[in-house]
């Protein structure tokens, strides 16, 4: 029980941390884009702004996907799920979340491999090592993996009638 509670707490902390990071990233995107507009009108365009906002958007997308997964907001077709009795529905949810865990584990595995292959490649304008841009793949996949694990454990506990407050 304490293991399940610990995973649930960790998943909640990851979700709140991701929400905070997303706010920071989106705020930085707004500031950079605003500065680009002002500089383009009055001065010289910033050479790095478009690249920076692109990378911030990529990172915020991976963190956002984890938040949406945690809260069950991804698109789904639930006709079959809605027609099942409660226990069968819970079993189906467990199977779906286990399949998602497998997918997220693959994303983490291949994301780490891709991160390693970036070597000394630098971005065009900012000269930022590209490995830090691609690091969002395993991190985002790992966050979603923990959210899926939390969902599986929560469904199992509900199925066993041991759900906690």
C-alpha positions in Angstrom: 0.0 0.0 0.0 2.7 2.5 0.9 4.5 1.7 -2.5 1.3 2.5 -4.3 0.9 5.7 -2.3 4.5 6.6 -3.0 4.1 6.1 -6.7 0.9 8.2 -6.6 2.6 11.0 -4.7 5.6 11.0 -7.0 3.2 11.1 -10.0 1.4 14.1 -8.5 4.7 15.9 -7.8 5.9 15.2 -11.4 2.6 16.6 -12.7 2.9 19.8 -10.6 6.5 20.2 -11.5 5.7 19.8 -15.2 2.9 22.3 -15.0 5.3 24.8 -13.4 7.9 24.2 -16.1 5.4 24.6 -18.8 4.3 28.0 -17.5 8.0 29.1 -17.4 8.6 27.8 -20.9 5.5 29.4 -22.4 6.3 32.7 -20.6 9.8 32.6 -22.0 8.3 32.0 -25.5 6.1 35.0 -25.1 8.9 37.2 -24.0 11.3 36.1 -26.7 8.6 36.5 -29.4 7.7 39.9 -28.1 11.3 40.9 -28.1 11.7 39.6 -31.6 8.7 41.8 -32.8 10.1 44.9 -31.1 13.6 44.3 -32.5 12.3 43.6 -36.0 10.3 46.8 -36.0 12.8 49.2 -34.4 16.2 47.5 -34.7 17.6 44.4 -36.3 15.8 41.0 -36.0 17.2 38.6 -33.4 18.8 35.7 -35.2 18.2 33.2 -32.4 14.6 33.9 -31.4 12.8 31.6 -33.8 15.1 28.7 -32.9 14.8 29.4 -29.2 11.0 29.5 -29.3 10.9 26.3 -31.4 13.0 24.4 -28.8 10.9 25.8 -25.9 7.8 24.7 -27.7 9.2 21.2 -28.2 10.0 20.9 -24.5 6.7 22.3 -23.4 4.9 19.8 -25.7 6.6 16.8 -24.1 5.9 18.1 -20.6 2.3 19.0 -21.6 1.7 15.5 -23.0 2.6 14.1 -19.6 0.2 16.5 -17.8 -2.6 15.6 -20.3 -2.0 11.9 -19.8 -2.0 12.2 -16.0 -5.5 13.9 -16.2 -6.9 11.6 -18.9 -7.2 14.3 -21.5 -5.8 12.6 -24.5 -8.3 11.8 -27.2 -9.8 8.3 -27.0 -12.6 6.3 -28.5 -14.5 5.0 -25.5 -17.6 3.3 -27.1 -16.5 -0.2 -26.0 -15.2 1.0 -22.7 -18.4 2.8 -21.8 -20.5 -0.3 -22.7 -18.7 -2.6 -20.2 -19.6 -3.3 -16.6 -17.4 -1.6 -14.0 -15.0 -4.5 -13.4 -14.5 -5.2 -17.1 -14.0 -1.5 -17.7 -11.3 -1.4 -15.0 -9.5 -4.4 -16.5 -9.6 -2.8 -19.9 -8.1 0.4 -18.4 -5.3 -1.6 -16.8 -4.5 -3.2 -20.2 -4.6 0.1 -22.0 -2.3 1.7 -19.4 0.1 -1.3 -19.6 0.3 -0.9 -23.3 1.0 2.8 -22.8 3.7 1.9 -20.3 5.4 -0.3 -23.0 5.2 2.6 -25.5 6.6 5.1 -23.0 9.4 2.7 -22.1 10.3 2.4 -25.8 10.2 6.2 -26.1 12.6 6.5 -23.2 14.9 3.8 -24.5 15.1 5.1 -28.0 15.2 8.7 -26.8 18.3 7.9 -24.7 19.9 6.3 -27.8 19.0 9.3 -29.9 20.4 11.6 -27.2 23.7 9.7 -27.3 24.0 9.9 -31.1 23.8 13.7 -31.1 27.5 14.0 -30.2 28.8 17.4 -31.0 26.0 18.6 -33.3 25.1 22.3 -32.6 22.0 24.2 -33.4 22.3 26.7 -36.3 21.7 30.0 -34.6 22.3 29.6 -30.9 25.1 27.0 -31.2 23.3 25.0 -28.5 24.3 21.3 -28.3 21.4 19.5 -29.9 21.6 16.7 -27.4 19.9 19.0 -24.9 17.1 19.7 -27.3 16.5 15.9 -27.8 16.8 15.2 -24.0 13.1 16.1 -23.8 12.3 12.8 -25.5 13.4 10.4 -22.7 12.4 12.9 -20.0 8.9 13.3 -21.4 8.6 9.6 -21.9 9.7 8.9 -18.4 7.2 11.3 -16.9 4.4 9.7 -18.9 5.7 6.2 -17.9 5.3 7.1 -14.2 1.9 8.5 -14.8 0.9 5.3 -16.5 2.3 3.2 -13.7 0.3 5.3 -11.2 -2.9 4.7 -13.3 -2.3 1.0 -13.5 -1.7 0.7 -9.7 -4.8 2.9 -9.0 -6.9 0.7 -11.3 -5.6 -2.5 -9.6 -6.4 -1.1 -6.2 -9.9 -0.1 -7.3 -10.4 -3.6 -8.7 -9.3 -5.1 -5.5 -11.5 -2.8 -3.5 -8.6 -1.2 -1.7 -8.8 2.3 -3.0 -7.3 4.9 -0.7 -8.5 8.5 -0.2 
